[in-house]
Amino acid sequence: MTTVKLYGNLREVAGIPVLDFTGENVGDVLQALCEENESMRDVLFDGVILRPFIRVMLDGQDIELAQGLTTMVSDASSIAIFPPIAGG
């Protein structure tokens, strides 16, 4: 199973900081997360597109530098999802 770690307000939305899901790619895993907690769908996605201010890391690498949501995962993979971060 792929471990999903949530940070910031995403932990509050999901009600738990770490979850485990199965899937072939990042999109499958995020879909499973949204099916378990429907409120996550509105936070993470605009329709079927990942919101641009959400950062998704797979094993420490931004999925935008790989194949995006179609990036393959394994049972040993870890996905970290970060909400928007602002500061100055």
C-alpha positions as CSV (number, residue, x, y, z in Angstrom):
1,M,0.0,0.0,0.0
2,T,1.1,3.5,-0.7
3,T,1.4,5.8,2.3
4,V,-0.2,9.3,2.0
5,K,1.0,12.0,4.4
6,L,-1.1,15.1,4.7
7,Y,0.2,18.5,5.9
8,G,-1.2,21.7,7.2
9,N,-5.0,22.2,7.0
10,L,-5.3,19.0,4.8
11,R,-4.9,17.0,8.1
12,E,-7.9,18.8,9.5
13,V,-10.0,18.2,6.3
14,A,-9.1,14.4,6.3
15,G,-9.2,14.1,10.1
16,I,-6.0,12.1,10.1
17,P,-2.4,12.9,9.1
18,V,-1.4,9.5,7.5
19,L,-3.4,7.1,5.4
20,D,-2.6,4.0,3.2
21,F,-4.2,3.3,-0.2
22,T,-3.6,1.1,-3.2
23,G,-3.3,2.2,-6.8
24,E,-1.1,2.0,-9.8
25,N,-0.3,5.7,-10.1
26,V,-0.6,8.9,-8.0
27,G,-4.0,9.7,-9.6
28,D,-5.4,6.3,-8.5
29,V,-4.2,6.9,-4.9
30,L,-5.6,10.4,-4.7
31,Q,-8.9,9.1,-6.1
32,A,-9.0,6.5,-3.4
33,L,-8.3,9.3,-0.8
34,C,-11.1,11.4,-2.2
35,E,-13.5,8.4,-2.3
36,E,-12.8,7.8,1.4
37,N,-13.2,11.5,2.3
38,E,-15.3,13.4,-0.3
39,S,-14.3,16.8,1.2
40,M,-10.7,16.2,0.1
41,R,-11.9,16.2,-3.6
42,D,-12.9,19.9,-3.4
43,V,-9.6,20.8,-1.7
44,L,-7.3,18.9,-4.1
45,F,-9.1,19.1,-7.4
46,D,-10.8,21.5,-9.7
47,G,-13.0,19.0,-11.6
48,V,-10.5,16.3,-12.6
49,I,-7.4,18.7,-12.6
50,L,-5.2,18.9,-9.6
51,R,-5.4,22.4,-8.2
52,P,-2.2,24.3,-9.1
53,F,-1.4,25.4,-5.6
54,I,-1.4,21.9,-4.2
55,R,2.1,20.3,-4.0
56,V,2.2,16.5,-4.4
57,M,5.5,14.8,-3.7
58,L,6.2,11.1,-4.5
59,D,9.2,9.8,-2.5
60,G,10.5,13.3,-2.2
61,Q,10.1,14.4,-5.8
62,D,7.4,16.8,-7.1
63,I,5.1,14.8,-9.4
64,E,5.2,17.8,-11.8
65,L,8.8,16.8,-12.5
66,A,7.7,13.3,-13.4
67,Q,4.5,12.3,-15.1
68,G,2.1,14.2,-12.9
69,L,-0.9,12.2,-11.8
70,T,0.1,9.3,-14.0
71,T,3.4,8.8,-12.2
72,M,3.6,5.1,-11.1
73,V,3.7,4.2,-7.5
74,S,4.7,1.0,-5.6
75,D,3.7,-0.5,-2.3
76,A,6.8,1.1,-0.8
77,S,6.0,4.6,-2.1
78,S,5.2,7.6,0.0
79,I,3.0,10.5,-1.2
80,A,3.2,13.8,0.7
81,I,0.5,16.4,0.0
82,F,1.1,20.0,0.9
83,P,-1.5,22.9,0.9
84,P,-0.6,26.3,-0.4
85,I,2.0,28.1,1.7
86,A,2.3,31.8,1.8
87,G,4.6,34.1,3.6
88,G,6.8,37.0,3.3
